[in-house]
Every structure is written in structure tokens, then in C-alpha cells.
Amino acid sequence: MVFMKQEKKTMMVKSMNLEVLLPSRIFVRKERVLRIVADTRVGSFGFLPNRLDCVMSLMPGILVYEIEHEGEAYIAVDRGILVKAGPDVFVSVHHATGGVDLGQLEEAVKRDFLTLDEREQSVRNVLAKLESGFIRQFAEFRNE
């Protein structure tokens, strides 16, 4: 029996498909995307069509993508997840705002998304105080 070695053919992909998903709907669906730039906890990452598959946690910021023959477009996004699988890139976030004016989008991120983080932190602090108070009272009740 003779086994023939097959050469692995690498197919060069020239563009990506991008979907930005909100909890209730698809915010944006684009084809022929040449590149994507997204903000993570460790900085901005760029994605080209032949980048290896990955999953990343996103921070509030501006998602930049470029479409063939259309140029760059910008979306302000909240925290979420980016998944790249082959030529498909899925971005799942709680909130997104689209537009072409970068200044307005930057203000939207600061006003809407970063303020939301401050509120979440405040709520977490209150919940932590309530939990510690409950545990303290429960321990006192048990010792009586």
C-alpha cells in the first residue's frame, strides 16, 4: 500500500465578513471587509483576513473597519466579545452606536459606555456592602 503525501494548500482570503450583534438584533452586517481594529484590555488589535482564528474580550471604544471601495467606517461599542473564525468576524456587545463622525462617536463612548461602567461599579459596591452585612448578621445569629 502506497501513501501519498498531500500538500496542505493555503487559501489566501482577501476579505472578511463582519457582524456586530446586540442582544436583540444584528446591528451591522458587512461583507468584503479588508481590516478591523478593536480595543481590548491590553490595547488595540488589528485583524486582517488571514489572521489566525481567535476570541478576544473587548473594552468600550471605537471599532474601525474598512470595506473595499467604501473606505473606513466607525462604530462605538460597549464591552463585549470578538470572535474570528476563518473569514467571519462576530462582535457581540450590549450597546453600539454607528456614525461617520469620529468625534461624536468618541463622545458617545465616554458619555454612554464609560459612565455605565462607573454605575456598575457603584452598584457592585452597594451589593458587596449588603452581602457583608447579611453575612455578619447571619454569623451573629448562628453564635446566639
Secondary structure, DSSP 8 states (H G I E B T S, - for coil): ---------------EEEEEE-SSSEEEEEEEEEEEEEEETTEEEEE-TTS--EEEEE-SEEEEEEETTTEEEEEEE-SEEEEEETTEEEEEES-EEEES-HHHHHHHIIIIIIHHHHHHHHHHHHHHHHHHHHHHHHHHHHH-
